[in-house]
Amino acid sequence: MTKDSATTVFRLDGEVALITGGGSGLGLAMAHCLAKAGAKVVIVGRREAVLRDACIEIGPAASYEVADITDFPSVEALVGRIAKQVGPISILINNAGIHLKKAAVDTTVEAFGALMNTHVLAAHNLTRHVLPAMIEAKHGSILFTASMTSIIGMPLVIAYSAAKSAYLGMVRGLSAEVAEHNVRVNAIAPGWIESPMLRKALDGDEKRSNKILSRTPMGRFGEPDDIGWAAVYLCSPAARFVTGVLLPVDGGASQGF
């Protein structure tokens, strides 16, 4: 076994990372951190102005593609454009998502389906188009942004919880399928991290905010970079023997009482 330098084992030089939902929130934080670690990052989303501003913020290592990943037939061409313009995708972060805070009895089939389309079907479709090049290269890392609702039960988020829990099955199945090709598949379960989605979820709900903080042993919300650097670790050579895992980054909330 080689003894890697601590200054290089966490580096991502030469990697091309595609991050969905990378223009804001946790996606942007991951894009920042991967770029700092040496990767070229391509952020994908539907709002060009947001993506453009994010790339200016990240710096010259970043570029963007305006795309709707729920437009399933268009995804193959998207992957092809990135490979041609930036390079073969060696890191994929399935991060794009939408939130829905409603009681189960008020969650329509259509609303439930919209979450499953964005989180689950779109992530699978993008993954299946990125995988062939990774398998051929015998090198790749795929990361899913899961959730605390993948681990614990929470009220009023039945569709979101189902979608994020589905990621765990995808991680288990994919990791077992592609490990022989040196492609690793993992997930991060962010705890309650300061982000626009968290603010929307907790808007006007002081009781829920207090409950979250009371069950988080570290007693605070996390910062976006806490997720960004965890993503760097899981996509780096430092985690070369790590696949099929869910890493909670939650201040101890999934274990606290």
C-alpha positions as CSV (number, residue, x, y, z in Angstrom):
1,M,0.0,0.0,0.0
2,T,1.4,3.4,-0.9
3,K,1.8,6.0,1.7
4,D,0.0,9.0,0.3
5,S,0.8,12.5,1.4
6,A,-1.8,14.3,3.5
7,T,-1.5,17.2,1.1
8,T,-2.5,15.1,-1.9
9,V,-4.8,12.4,-0.7
10,F,-7.7,14.8,-0.3
11,R,-7.0,16.5,-3.7
12,L,-9.3,16.2,-6.7
13,D,-6.9,17.5,-9.4
14,G,-7.9,16.3,-12.8
15,E,-11.4,15.4,-11.8
16,V,-14.5,16.7,-13.5
17,A,-17.5,17.0,-11.2
18,L,-21.1,17.4,-12.3
19,I,-23.3,18.8,-9.5
20,T,-27.0,19.1,-10.0
21,G,-28.7,21.9,-8.1
22,G,-25.2,23.4,-7.8
23,G,-26.2,27.1,-8.1
24,S,-27.3,27.6,-4.5
25,G,-27.5,26.0,-1.0
26,L,-25.6,22.8,-0.3
27,G,-24.9,22.2,-4.0
28,L,-23.1,25.5,-4.2
29,A,-21.2,24.7,-1.0
30,M,-20.1,21.4,-2.5
31,A,-19.1,23.1,-5.8
32,H,-17.0,25.6,-3.8
33,C,-15.2,22.9,-1.8
34,L,-14.6,20.6,-4.8
35,A,-13.1,23.5,-6.8
36,K,-10.8,24.4,-3.9
37,A,-9.7,20.8,-3.8
38,G,-8.7,21.0,-7.5
39,A,-11.7,19.7,-9.4
40,K,-13.3,21.3,-12.4
41,V,-16.9,21.7,-11.5
42,V,-19.9,21.9,-13.7
43,I,-23.1,23.1,-12.0
44,V,-26.5,22.3,-13.5
45,G,-29.8,24.0,-12.8
46,R,-32.7,25.7,-14.4
47,R,-32.0,29.3,-13.5
48,E,-29.2,30.8,-15.7
49,A,-28.7,33.9,-13.7
50,V,-28.2,31.9,-10.5
51,L,-25.8,29.6,-12.1
52,R,-23.8,32.4,-13.7
53,D,-23.5,34.3,-10.4
54,A,-22.4,31.0,-8.7
55,C,-19.7,30.4,-11.3
56,I,-18.3,33.9,-10.8
57,E,-18.3,33.3,-7.0
58,I,-16.5,29.9,-7.4
59,G,-13.9,31.1,-9.9
60,P,-12.3,29.8,-13.1
61,A,-12.7,26.1,-12.2
62,A,-16.5,26.4,-12.5
63,S,-18.8,26.3,-15.5
64,Y,-22.5,25.8,-15.8
65,E,-25.2,24.1,-18.0
66,V,-28.8,25.3,-17.9
67,A,-30.9,22.1,-17.9
68,D,-34.0,20.5,-16.4
69,I,-32.9,17.0,-15.3
70,T,-36.5,15.9,-15.2
71,D,-36.6,16.3,-19.0
72,F,-35.3,12.8,-19.2
73,P,-34.6,12.6,-23.0
74,S,-32.3,15.6,-22.9
75,V,-29.9,14.2,-20.3
76,E,-27.8,12.1,-22.6
77,A,-27.0,15.2,-24.7
78,L,-26.2,17.2,-21.6
79,V,-23.6,14.6,-20.5
80,G,-22.1,14.5,-24.0
81,R,-21.7,18.3,-24.0
82,I,-20.0,18.4,-20.7
83,A,-17.6,15.5,-21.7
84,K,-16.8,17.4,-24.9
85,Q,-16.3,20.9,-23.5
86,V,-14.8,20.1,-20.0
87,G,-13.9,16.4,-20.0
88,P,-15.3,13.0,-19.0
89,I,-17.3,13.3,-15.8
90,S,-15.5,11.4,-13.0
91,I,-17.6,12.7,-10.1
92,L,-21.4,13.0,-10.1
93,I,-23.3,14.6,-7.2
94,N,-27.0,14.0,-7.4
95,N,-28.1,17.0,-5.3
96,A,-31.0,18.6,-7.1
97,G,-34.2,18.5,-5.2
98,I,-37.5,20.2,-4.2
99,H,-39.2,20.2,-0.8
100,L,-42.8,19.8,0.2
101,K,-44.2,20.4,3.7
102,K,-47.7,18.9,3.9
103,A,-49.6,16.4,5.9
104,A,-49.8,13.0,4.3
105,V,-53.6,13.3,3.7
106,D,-53.0,16.6,1.9
107,T,-50.2,15.3,-0.3
108,T,-51.7,14.5,-3.7
109,V,-50.4,11.8,-6.1
110,E,-49.2,14.6,-8.4
111,A,-47.2,16.3,-5.8
112,F,-45.7,13.1,-4.6
113,G,-44.8,12.2,-8.1
114,A,-43.1,15.5,-8.7
115,L,-40.7,14.8,-5.8
116,M,-40.0,11.3,-6.9
117,N,-39.3,12.6,-10.5
118,T,-36.9,15.2,-9.3
119,H,-35.1,13.2,-6.6
120,V,-35.2,9.6,-7.7
121,L,-36.0,9.2,-11.4
122,A,-33.9,12.1,-12.5
123,A,-30.9,11.0,-10.4
124,H,-31.1,7.5,-11.8
125,N,-31.4,8.7,-15.3
126,L,-28.4,11.0,-15.0
127,T,-26.4,8.3,-13.3
128,R,-27.0,5.7,-16.0
129,H,-25.8,8.2,-18.6
130,V,-22.7,9.1,-16.6
131,L,-21.7,5.5,-15.6
132,P,-20.5,4.1,-18.9
133,A,-17.5,6.5,-19.1
134,M,-16.7,5.8,-15.5
135,I,-16.8,2.1,-16.0
136,E,-14.6,2.3,-19.1
137,A,-12.1,4.5,-17.2
138,K,-12.2,2.2,-14.2
139,H,-12.6,5.4,-12.1
140,G,-15.4,7.4,-10.7
141,S,-17.4,8.6,-7.6
142,I,-21.1,9.0,-7.4
143,L,-22.6,10.9,-4.4
144,F,-26.2,11.3,-3.4
145,T,-27.5,14.1,-1.1
146,A,-29.7,12.1,1.2
147,S,-31.4,13.6,4.3
148,M,-32.1,13.1,8.0
149,T,-35.5,11.9,6.7
150,S,-33.6,9.0,5.2
151,I,-32.8,7.9,8.8
152,I,-35.5,9.2,11.2
153,G,-39.2,9.8,10.9
154,M,-40.5,13.4,10.6
155,P,-44.0,14.6,10.2
156,L,-45.3,16.6,7.3
157,V,-42.7,15.5,4.8
158,I,-44.0,12.1,3.6
159,A,-43.1,12.5,-0.1
160,Y,-39.7,14.1,0.6
161,S,-38.9,11.3,3.1
162,A,-39.8,8.6,0.7
163,A,-37.7,10.1,-2.1
164,K,-34.7,10.6,0.1
165,S,-35.0,7.1,1.6
166,A,-35.1,5.7,-1.9
167,Y,-31.5,7.1,-2.3
168,L,-30.3,4.5,0.3
169,G,-31.5,1.6,-1.8
170,M,-29.9,3.2,-4.9
171,V,-26.6,3.6,-3.1
172,R,-26.7,0.0,-1.9
173,G,-27.6,-1.5,-5.3
174,L,-25.3,0.7,-7.4
175,S,-22.3,0.3,-5.1
176,A,-22.6,-3.5,-5.3
177,E,-23.0,-3.4,-9.0
178,V,-20.1,-1.1,-10.0
179,A,-17.5,-1.6,-7.3
180,E,-15.6,-4.1,-9.5
181,H,-15.1,-1.2,-12.0
182,N,-13.5,1.0,-9.3
183,V,-16.6,3.2,-9.2
184,R,-17.7,4.2,-5.7
185,V,-21.2,5.2,-4.7
186,N,-22.0,6.9,-1.4
187,A,-24.5,9.3,0.2
188,I,-24.3,12.2,2.6
189,A,-27.2,12.8,5.0
190,P,-27.0,16.5,5.9
191,G,-28.3,17.4,9.3
192,W,-30.0,20.7,9.7
193,I,-27.7,23.0,7.7
194,E,-28.2,26.7,7.2
195,S,-29.6,26.9,3.7
196,P,-32.6,28.4,1.8
197,M,-34.3,25.0,1.9
198,L,-34.0,24.8,5.7
199,R,-35.3,28.3,6.1
200,K,-38.3,27.4,3.9
201,A,-38.9,24.2,5.8
202,L,-38.8,26.0,9.2
203,D,-40.5,29.2,8.2
204,G,-42.9,30.2,10.9
205,D,-42.4,27.0,12.8
206,E,-40.5,28.0,15.9
207,K,-41.6,24.8,17.7
208,R,-39.9,22.6,15.1
209,S,-36.7,24.8,15.1
210,N,-36.5,24.4,18.9
211,K,-37.1,20.7,18.7
212,I,-34.3,20.2,16.1
213,L,-31.8,22.2,18.2
214,S,-32.8,20.4,21.4
215,R,-32.0,17.0,19.8
216,T,-28.8,18.0,18.2
217,P,-25.9,17.3,20.7
218,M,-23.8,20.1,19.2
219,G,-26.6,22.5,19.8
220,R,-26.5,24.4,16.5
221,F,-27.3,24.3,12.9
222,G,-24.5,23.2,10.6
223,E,-22.7,25.3,7.9
224,P,-22.9,24.6,4.2
225,D,-19.1,23.9,4.1
226,D,-19.6,21.1,6.6
227,I,-21.3,19.3,3.7
228,G,-18.9,20.5,1.1
229,W,-15.8,19.1,2.8
230,A,-17.5,15.8,3.5
231,A,-18.2,15.6,-0.2
232,V,-14.6,16.3,-1.0
233,Y,-13.6,13.4,1.4
234,L,-16.0,10.9,-0.1
235,C,-14.9,11.8,-3.7
236,S,-11.2,11.9,-3.0
237,P,-8.5,9.1,-2.9
238,A,-8.7,9.4,0.9
239,A,-12.0,7.4,0.6
240,R,-10.8,5.0,-2.0
241,F,-12.0,2.0,0.0
242,V,-15.3,3.6,1.0
243,T,-18.4,2.6,-1.0
244,G,-22.1,1.9,-0.2
245,V,-22.2,4.1,2.9
246,L,-24.4,6.8,4.2
247,L,-22.4,9.5,6.1
248,P,-24.5,11.6,8.4
249,V,-23.1,15.1,8.8
250,D,-25.5,16.3,11.5
251,G,-23.8,17.4,14.7
252,G,-24.9,14.1,16.3
253,A,-28.6,14.5,15.7
254,S,-29.2,11.0,14.4
255,Q,-27.6,9.6,17.5
256,G,-28.6,12.2,20.1
257,F,-31.5,12.1,22.6
